[in-house]
């Protein structure tokens, strides 16, 4: 799993997205608005474009999986993975102890 650093605070991201959406009418298309805003906040235009898309998905203006749902899904997938690992450990331990019981000499 790759680790990413969040250089920009959530407030800065929200402000940048709002700036793009507010000033989109001042430009011929959305991309020039994104480029202009990204230069002002010091990020790569593609990054700001992704923030805008995510904000639109979260607000329901664009099709996709909202952040809250994606986070919940990731947490559930992580939990399933951990539970499967635990079950595998228990299965192996059970087999080990069952074999150890069979290998024990019979007592009366």
Buried (B, 14 or more C-beta within 10 A) or exposed (E): EEEEEEEBEEEBBEBBBEBBBEBBEEBEEEEBBBBBBBEEBEBEBEBBBEBBBBBBBBEEEEEBEEEEEBEEEEEEEEEEEEEEEEEEEEEEEEEEEEEEEEEEEEEE
